[in-house]
Amino acid sequence: MHLRLFLIHIWVASIGGAVVIAGLAMGYVTAATFIWGAVIGLALGVPAALLNWVYLRPNRSRQIGWTWPIANRIRAAAKQHPSAR
């Protein structure tokens, strides 16, 4: 549970921050830039963090019932990784 929360925070902040920096660099210095950064950070960061967790903890994700097709592909990729051997 703690790893999932940590990954979600890191992914959302990283993606949201990148969007805000890109918006500010293009000259959009309004509140909308920060709102869009938050929305895009949440929309892309949460699924990315959860899939990252599935990659890092394939057995635990299977135990709690995550049987989505994409989770199965991530688990297969984790099994092929050299550090898993």
Secondary structure as a PSIPRED ss2 file (coil, helix, strand):
# PSIPRED VFORMAT (PSIPRED V4.0)

   1 M C   1.000  0.000  0.000
   2 H H   0.000  1.000  0.000
   3 L H   0.000  1.000  0.000
   4 R H   0.000  1.000  0.000
   5 L H   0.000  1.000  0.000
   6 F H   0.000  1.000  0.000
   7 L H   0.000  1.000  0.000
   8 I H   0.000  1.000  0.000
   9 H H   0.000  1.000  0.000
  10 I H   0.000  1.000  0.000
  11 W H   0.000  1.000  0.000
  12 V H   0.000  1.000  0.000
  13 A H   0.000  1.000  0.000
  14 S H   0.000  1.000  0.000
  15 I H   0.000  1.000  0.000
  16 G H   0.000  1.000  0.000
  17 G H   0.000  1.000  0.000
  18 A H   0.000  1.000  0.000
  19 V H   0.000  1.000  0.000
  20 V H   0.000  1.000  0.000
  21 I H   0.000  1.000  0.000
  22 A H   0.000  1.000  0.000
  23 G H   0.000  1.000  0.000
  24 L H   0.000  1.000  0.000
  25 A H   0.000  1.000  0.000
  26 M C   1.000  0.000  0.000
  27 G C   1.000  0.000  0.000
  28 Y C   1.000  0.000  0.000
  29 V C   1.000  0.000  0.000
  30 T C   1.000  0.000  0.000
  31 A H   0.000  1.000  0.000
  32 A H   0.000  1.000  0.000
  33 T H   0.000  1.000  0.000
  34 F H   0.000  1.000  0.000
  35 I H   0.000  1.000  0.000
  36 W H   0.000  1.000  0.000
  37 G H   0.000  1.000  0.000
  38 A H   0.000  1.000  0.000
  39 V H   0.000  1.000  0.000
  40 I H   0.000  1.000  0.000
  41 G H   0.000  1.000  0.000
  42 L H   0.000  1.000  0.000
  43 A H   0.000  1.000  0.000
  44 L H   0.000  1.000  0.000
  45 G H   0.000  1.000  0.000
  46 V H   0.000  1.000  0.000
  47 P H   0.000  1.000  0.000
  48 A H   0.000  1.000  0.000
  49 A H   0.000  1.000  0.000
  50 L H   0.000  1.000  0.000
  51 L H   0.000  1.000  0.000
  52 N H   0.000  1.000  0.000
  53 W H   0.000  1.000  0.000
  54 V H   0.000  1.000  0.000
  55 Y H   0.000  1.000  0.000
  56 L H   0.000  1.000  0.000
  57 R C   1.000  0.000  0.000
  58 P H   0.000  1.000  0.000
  59 N H   0.000  1.000  0.000
  60 R H   0.000  1.000  0.000
  61 S H   0.000  1.000  0.000
  62 R H   0.000  1.000  0.000
  63 Q H   0.000  1.000  0.000
  64 I C   1.000  0.000  0.000
  65 G C   1.000  0.000  0.000
  66 W C   1.000  0.000  0.000
  67 T C   1.000  0.000  0.000
  68 W C   1.000  0.000  0.000
  69 P H   0.000  1.000  0.000
  70 I H   0.000  1.000  0.000
  71 A H   0.000  1.000  0.000
  72 N H   0.000  1.000  0.000
  73 R H   0.000  1.000  0.000
  74 I H   0.000  1.000  0.000
  75 R H   0.000  1.000  0.000
  76 A H   0.000  1.000  0.000
  77 A H   0.000  1.000  0.000
  78 A H   0.000  1.000  0.000
  79 K H   0.000  1.000  0.000
  80 Q H   0.000  1.000  0.000
  81 H C   1.000  0.000  0.000
  82 P H   0.000  1.000  0.000
  83 S H   0.000  1.000  0.000
  84 A H   0.000  1.000  0.000
  85 R C   1.000  0.000  0.000
